[in-house]
Amino acid sequence: MPRPIEALIHTDALAHNLRRARAAAPDAKVWAVVKANAYGHGIERAYAGLAGADGFALLDLAEAERVRALGWRGPVLLLEGCFEARDLETCSRLDLWHAVHHEAQIDWLAAHKTNRPMRVFLKLNSGMNRLGFRPAAFRAAWQRLSGLTQVDEITLMTHFADADGAAGIAEAVAVFERATEDLPGERSLANSAATLRFAPSETTVRADWVRPGIMVYGSSPDFPAQSAAGWGLRPAMTLRARLIGTQDLQPGDAVGYGSSFRAAAPMRIGVVACGYADGYPRVAPTGTPVLVDGVRTRTVGRVSMDMITVDLGPVPGAAVGSEVTLWGEGPDGASLAIDEVAASAGTVGYELMCALAPRVPTRVA
Ligand SMILES: *Cc1c(COP(=O)(O)O)cnc(C)c1O
């Protein structure tokens, strides 16, 4: 028998979450963001669930190639654009749309030999200060691009720094509106947080194309302010394993490397076939939530490479072979939000799903 751990990718949940994005921005077209191998879910595995999108947005040319290999003929957008001039050959060959966020990318386009003009997304730096032209340089970049025979339509794009937080997007939206005033073309502004929190009320935000990523995978962009379930999202990934051992502890007995946990009273613990080499966060402390046979309990002691240990107090019937849900859907309708595990480990659901290790057998459910 293989080691008892597996990940499930839930096609129905992906499709449901994508519909949720559409419902939030009913007039907009929807990019399903599938960078980082569909946030760890696997582009090929996520494809069936996301095939209702209007396009796929990603960063890596090899990933764009994989989306085309799946038979997708619709729009594919490179969110960071080209990394060097010859990437434009790939864009022409695969008919990729691409972001333009610095001058050299315009130089490369001007020198690119093609008889098929390309669709570009001109990116404004609206305050995040990662990628994009500053407002003062935006119009000149637009003018340069619009003068090129290599360029077809220009979509105006920005990315929010604070869509998930208290600061919100008002300032960035104002910067965007000033910088793009009277420029023609479609607009694309919103990630998941902006789509869920602001698209229902803000026309500018839902304009033309929204770009939801994390929400389609069923994690909340602004946890703990709002949970995924509270946003009407369903987990697209389950990580589950089984108990491969149990121990009965006496008061004072220690657990795991560093003996970081000691039993205060007699207790039973279970040993789970999942560790940091599977993508479970090593920094998750004692007390991180976990389900055993669908019953919520907690981890105890340090996460090691191949195992974690859990408190079986709330699950007296648990034994070797019992099902352990690290995150996602458990038995009998139980579930554990990836965001809760992430918060306990001091990180976000994004990081846990992206870190699912290649050694974990993964199947589409
Ligand atoms: C990753 C990314 C998104 C999606 O962000 P989520 O927070 O996962 O919804 C949208 N736009 C750009 C430019 C991105 O890089």
The ligand as an SDF file (V2000), in Angstrom:
LIG
                    3D

 15 15  0  0  0  0  0  0  0  0999 V2000
   -2.0350   36.9330   -8.6890 C   0  0  0  0  0  0  0  0  0  0  0  0
   -2.6950   38.0630   -9.3590 C   0  0  0  0  0  0  0  0  0  0  0  0
   -4.0780   38.1910   -9.3120 C   0  0  0  0  0  0  0  0  0  0  0  0
   -4.9710   37.2900   -8.4870 C   0  0  0  0  0  0  0  0  0  0  0  0
   -4.8550   37.6470   -7.1290 O   0  0  0  0  0  0  0  0  0  0  0  0
   -5.7450   36.9200   -6.0080 P   0  0  0  0  0  0  0  0  0  0  0  0
   -5.4540   37.6780   -4.7740 O   0  0  0  0  0  0  0  0  0  0  0  0
   -5.2240   35.5150   -5.9310 O   0  0  0  0  0  0  0  0  0  0  0  0
   -7.1290   36.9940   -6.4750 O   0  0  0  0  0  0  0  0  0  0  0  0
   -4.6640   39.2220  -10.0260 C   0  0  0  0  0  0  0  0  0  0  0  0
   -3.9030   40.0890  -10.7520 N   0  0  0  0  0  0  0  0  0  0  0  0
   -2.5550   39.9970  -10.7980 C   0  0  0  0  0  0  0  0  0  0  0  0
   -1.7900   40.9840  -11.5880 C   0  0  0  0  0  0  0  0  0  0  0  0
   -1.9080   38.9890  -10.1020 C   0  0  0  0  0  0  0  0  0  0  0  0
   -0.5850   38.8950  -10.1590 O   0  0  0  0  0  0  0  0  0  0  0  0
  1  2  1  0
  2  3  1  0
  2 14  2  0
  3  4  1  0
  3 10  2  0
  4  5  1  0
  5  6  1  0
  6  7  2  0
  6  8  1  0
  6  9  1  0
 10 11  1  0
 11 12  2  0
 12 13  1  0
 12 14  1  0
 14 15  1  0
M  END
$$$$
